């Protein structure tokens, strides 16, 4: 009976860190996006290979679109984080610390984190 209780306790506190490569891609992408939107004058366009001229074109001709897209990207991350909370509840993850970790990780890394939670299948729980 103790083993079953421990397994149930572990399921309510389920948390896994996101894989490093997708997380790194997300962080670097959002970091570059932030740099382009807020400090475009400091970007060494000529040192970025094919990305440089493309970025400079976007900055020169579509800065409003970049600015809007930046905030939309963060809104999407907020939406993913809120969805992670819904998934936590539906999958029986009731531990507040685990829920907070899922929220924060999903906010920072987006789908790299959320995909792990989506794939999680708790043992002994019926999925809806």
Contact map, one row per residue, 1 for C-alpha under 8 A:
11111000000000000000000000000000000000000000000000000000000000000000000000000000000000000000000000000000000000000000000000000000
11111100000000000000000000000000000000000000000000000000000000000000000000000000000000000000000000000000000000000000000000000000
11111110000000000000000000000000000000000000000000000000000000000000000000000000000000000000000000000000000000000000000000000000
11111111000000000000000000000000000000000000000000000000000000000000000000000000000000000000000000000000000000000000000000000000
11111111100000000000000000000000000000000000000000000000000000000000000000000000000000000000000000000000000000000000000000000000
01111111110000000000000000000000000000000000000000000000000000000000000000000000000000000000000000000000000000000000000000000000
00111111111000000000000000000000000000000000000000000000000000000000000000000000000000000000000000000000000000000000000000000000
00011111111100000000000000000000000000000000000000000000000000000000000000000000000000000000000000000000000000000000000000000000
00001111111110000000000000000000000000000000000000000000000000000000000000000000000000000000000000000000000000000000000000000000
00000111111111000000000000000000000000000000000000000000000000000000000000000000000000000000000000000000000000000000000000000000
00000011111111000000000000000000000000000000000000000000000000000000000000000000000000000001100000000000000000000000000001000000
00000001111111000000000000000000000000000000000000000000000000000000000000000000000000000001111000000000000000000000000000000000
00000000111111100000000000000000000000000000000000000000000000000000000000000000000000000000111011100000000000000000000000000000
00000000011111110000000000000000000000000000000000000000000000000000000000000000000000000000100001000000000000000000000000000000
00000000000011111000000000000000000000000000000000000000000000000000000000000000000000000000000001001100000000000000000000000000
00000000000001111100000000000000000000000000000000000000000000000000000000000000000000000000000000000000000000000001000000000000
00000000000000111110000000000000000000000000000000000000000000000000000000000000000000000000000000000000100000001000000000000000
00000000000000011111011000000000000000000000000000000000000000000000000000000000000000000000000000000000100010011001000000000000
00000000000000001111111000000000000000000000000000000000000000000000000000000000000000000000000000000000000000011000000000000000
00000000000000000111111100000000000000000000000000000000000000000000000000000000000000000000000000000000000000000000000000000000
00000000000000000011111110000000000000000000000000000000000000000000000000000000000000000000000000000000000000000000000000000000
00000000000000000111111111000000000000000000000000000000000000000000000000000000000000000000000000000000000010010000000000000000
00000000000000000111111111100000000000000000000000000000000000000000000000000000000000000000000000000000000010011000000000000000
00000000000000000001111111110000000000000000000000000000000000000000000000000000000000000000000000000000000000000000000000000000
00000000000000000000111111111000000000000000000000000000000000000000000000000000000000000000000000000000000000000000000000000000
00000000000000000000011111111100000000000000000000000000000000000000000000000000000000000000000000000000000011010000000000000000
00000000000000000000001111111110000000000000000000000000000000000000000000000000000000000000000000000000000110000000000000000000
00000000000000000000000111111111000000000000000000000000000000000000000000000000000000000000000000000000000000000000000000000000
00000000000000000000000011111111100000000000000000000000000000000000000000000000000000000000000000000000000000000000000000000000
00000000000000000000000001111111110000000000000000000000000000000000000000000000000000000000000000000000000000000000000000000000
00000000000000000000000000111111111000000000000000000000000000000000000000000000000000000000000000000000000000000000000000000000
00000000000000000000000000011111111100000000000000000000000000000000000000000000000000000000000000000000000000000000000000000000
00000000000000000000000000001111111110000000000000000000000000000000010000000000000000000000000000000000000000000000000000000000
00000000000000000000000000000111111111100000000000000000000000000000010000000000000000000000000000000000000000000000000000000000
00000000000000000000000000000011111111110010000000000000000000000000000000000000000000000000000000000000000000000000000000000000
00000000000000000000000000000001111111110010000000000010001000000000000000000000000000000000000000000000000000000000000000000000
00000000000000000000000000000000111111110000000000000000001000100110010000000000000000000000000000000000000000000000000000000000
00000000000000000000000000000000011111110000000000000000000000000000000000000000000000000000000000000000000000000000000000000000
00000000000000000000000000000000011111111110000000000000000000000000000000000000000000000000000000000000000000000000000000000000
00000000000000000000000000000000001111111110000000000000001000000000000000000000000000000000000000000000000000000000000000000000
00000000000000000000000000000000000000111110000000000000000000000000000000000000000000000000000000000000000000000000000000000000
00000000000000000000000000000000000000111111000000000000000000000000000000000000000000000000000000000000000000000000000000000000
00000000000000000000000000000000001100111111100000000000000000000000000000000000000000000000000000000000000000000000000000000000
00000000000000000000000000000000000000000111111100010000000000000000000000000000000000000000000000000000000000000000000000000000
00000000000000000000000000000000000000000011111110111011000000000000000000000000000000000000000000000000000000000000000000000000
00000000000000000000000000000000000000000001111110011000000000000000000000000000000000000000000000000000000000000000000000000000
00000000000000000000000000000000000000000001111110010000000000000000000000000000000000000000000000000000000000000000000000000000
00000000000000000000000000000000000000000001111111110000000000000000000000000000000000000000000000000000000000000000000000000000
00000000000000000000000000000000000000000000111111111000000000000000000000000000000000000000000000000000000000000000000000000000
00000000000000000000000000000000000000000000000111111100000000000000000000000000000000000000000000000000000000000000000000000000
00000000000000000000000000000000000000000000100111111110000000000000000000000000000000000000000000000000000000000000000000000000
00000000000000000000000000000000000000000001111111111111000000000000000000000000000000000000000000000000000000000000000000000000
00000000000000000000000000000000000000000000110011111111100000000000000000000000000000000000000000000000000000000000000000000000
00000000000000000000000000000000000000000000000001111111110000000000000000000000000000000000000000000000000000000000000000000000
00000000000000000000000000000000000100000000100000111111111000000000000000000000000000000000000000000000000000000000000000000000
00000000000000000000000000000000000000000000100000011111111100000000000000000000000000000000000000000000000000000000000000000000
00000000000000000000000000000000000000000000000000001111111111000000000000000000000000000000000000000000000000000000000000000000
00000000000000000000000000000000000000000000000000000111111111100100000000000000000000000000000000000000000000000000000000000000
00000000000000000000000000000000000110010000000000000011111111100100000000000000000000000000000000000000000000000000000000000000
00000000000000000000000000000000000000000000000000000001111111100000000000000000000000000000000000000000000000000000000000000000
00000000000000000000000000000000000000000000000000000000111111100000000000000000000000000000000000000000000000000000000000000000
00000000000000000000000000000000000000000000000000000000111111111100000000000000000000000000000000000000000000000000000000000000
00000000000000000000000000000000000010000000000000000000011111111110000000000000000000000000000000000000000000000000000000000000
00000000000000000000000000000000000000000000000000000000000001111111000000000000000000000000000000000000000000000000000000000000
00000000000000000000000000000000000000000000000000000000000001111111100000000000000000000000000000000000000000000000000000000000
00000000000000000000000000000000000010000000000000000000011001111111110000000000000000000000000000000000000000000000000000000000
00000000000000000000000000000000000010000000000000000000000000111111111000000000000000000000000000000000000000000000000000000000
00000000000000000000000000000000000000000000000000000000000000011111111100000000000000000000000000000000000000000000000000000000
00000000000000000000000000000000000000000000000000000000000000001111111110000000000000000000000000000000000000000000000000000000
00000000000000000000000000000000110010000000000000000000000000000111111111000000000000000000000000000000000000000000000000000000
00000000000000000000000000000000000000000000000000000000000000000011111111100000000000000000000000000000000000000000000000000000
00000000000000000000000000000000000000000000000000000000000000000001111111110000000000000000000000000000000000000000000000000000
00000000000000000000000000000000000000000000000000000000000000000000111111111000000000000000000000000000000000000000000000000000
00000000000000000000000000000000000000000000000000000000000000000000011111111100000000000000000000000000000000000000000000000000
00000000000000000000000000000000000000000000000000000000000000000000001111111110000000000000000000000000000000000000000000000000
00000000000000000000000000000000000000000000000000000000000000000000000111111111000000000000000000000000000000000000000000000000
00000000000000000000000000000000000000000000000000000000000000000000000011111111100000000000000000000000011111000000000000000000
00000000000000000000000000000000000000000000000000000000000000000000000001111111110000000000000000000000001000000000000000000000
00000000000000000000000000000000000000000000000000000000000000000000000000111111111000000000000000000000000000000000000000000000
00000000000000000000000000000000000000000000000000000000000000000000000000011111111100000000000000000000011001100100000000000000
00000000000000000000000000000000000000000000000000000000000000000000000000001111111110000000000000000111011001000100000000000000
00000000000000000000000000000000000000000000000000000000000000000000000000000111111111000000000000000010000000000000000000000000
00000000000000000000000000000000000000000000000000000000000000000000000000000011111111100000000000000000000000000000000000000000
00000000000000000000000000000000000000000000000000000000000000000000000000000001111111110000000000000110010000000100100000000000
00000000000000000000000000000000000000000000000000000000000000000000000000000000111111111000000000100110000000000000000000000000
00000000000000000000000000000000000000000000000000000000000000000000000000000000011111111100000000000000000000000000000000000000
00000000000000000000000000000000000000000000000000000000000000000000000000000000001111111110000000000000000000000000110000000000
00000000000000000000000000000000000000000000000000000000000000000000000000000000000111111111110000100000000000000000100000000000
00000000000000000000000000000000000000000000000000000000000000000000000000000000000011111111110000000000000000000000000000000000
00000000000000000000000000000000000000000000000000000000000000000000000000000000000001111111100000000000000000000000000000000011
00000000000000000000000000000000000000000000000000000000000000000000000000000000000000111111100000000000000000000000000011001010
00000000001100000000000000000000000000000000000000000000000000000000000000000000000000011111110000000000000000000000000001001000
00000000001111000000000000000000000000000000000000000000000000000000000000000000000000011111111001100000000000000000000000000000
00000000000110000000000000000000000000000000000000000000000000000000000000000000000000011001111101100000000000000000000000000000
00000000000110000000000000000000000000000000000000000000000000000000000000000000000000000000111111100000000000000000000000000000
00000000000000000000000000000000000000000000000000000000000000000000000000000000000000000000011111110000000000000000000000000000
00000000000010000000000000000000000000000000000000000000000000000000000000000000000000000000001111111000000000000000000000000000
00000000000011100000000000000000000000000000000000000000000000000000000000000000000000000000111111111100000000000000000000000000
00000000000010000000000000000000000000000000000000000000000000000000000000000000000010010000111111111110000000000000000000000000
00000000000000000000000000000000000000000000000000000000000000000000000000000000000000000000000111111111000000000000000000000000
00000000000000100000000000000000000000000000000000000000000000000000000000000000000000000000000011111111100000000000000000000000
00000000000000100000000000000000000000000000000000000000000000000000000000000000100110000000000001111111110000001000000000000000
00000000000000000000000000000000000000000000000000000000000000000000000000000000110110000000000000111111111000000000000000000000
00000000000000000000000000000000000000000000000000000000000000000000000000000000100000000000000000011111111100000000000000000000
00000000000000001100000000000000000000000000000000000000000000000000000000000000000000000000000000001111111111001000000000000000
00000000000000000000000000000000000000000000000000000000000000000000000000001001100100000000000000000111111111111100000000000000
00000000000000000000000000000000000000000000000000000000000000000000000000001101100000000000000000000011111111000000000000000000
00000000000000000000000000100000000000000000000000000000000000000000000000001000000000000000000000000001111111000000000000000000
00000000000000000100011001100000000000000000000000000000000000000000000000001000000000000000000000000000111111111000000000000000
00000000000000000000000001000000000000000000000000000000000000000000000000001001100000000000000000000000111111111100000000000000
00000000000000000000000000000000000000000000000000000000000000000000000000000001000000000000000000000000010011111110000000000000
00000000000000000110011001000000000000000000000000000000000000000000000000000000000000000000000000000000010011111111000000000000
00000000000000001110001000000000000000000000000000000000000000000000000000000000000000000000000000000100110011111111100000000000
00000000000000000000000000000000000000000000000000000000000000000000000000000001100100000000000000000000010001111111110000000000
00000000000000000000000000000000000000000000000000000000000000000000000000000000000000000000000000000000000000111111111000000000
00000000000000010100000000000000000000000000000000000000000000000000000000000000000000000000000000000000000000011111111100000000
00000000000000000000000000000000000000000000000000000000000000000000000000000000000100110000000000000000000000001111111100000000
00000000000000000000000000000000000000000000000000000000000000000000000000000000000000100000000000000000000000000111111100000000
00000000000000000000000000000000000000000000000000000000000000000000000000000000000000000000000000000000000000000011111110000000
00000000000000000000000000000000000000000000000000000000000000000000000000000000000000000000000000000000000000000001111111000000
00000000000000000000000000000000000000000000000000000000000000000000000000000000000000000010000000000000000000000000001111100010
00000000001000000000000000000000000000000000000000000000000000000000000000000000000000000011000000000000000000000000000111111000
00000000000000000000000000000000000000000000000000000000000000000000000000000000000000000000000000000000000000000000000011111000
00000000000000000000000000000000000000000000000000000000000000000000000000000000000000000000000000000000000000000000000001111100
00000000000000000000000000000000000000000000000000000000000000000000000000000000000000000011000000000000000000000000000001111110
00000000000000000000000000000000000000000000000000000000000000000000000000000000000000000000000000000000000000000000000000011111
00000000000000000000000000000000000000000000000000000000000000000000000000000000000000000110000000000000000000000000000010001111
00000000000000000000000000000000000000000000000000000000000000000000000000000000000000000100000000000000000000000000000000000111
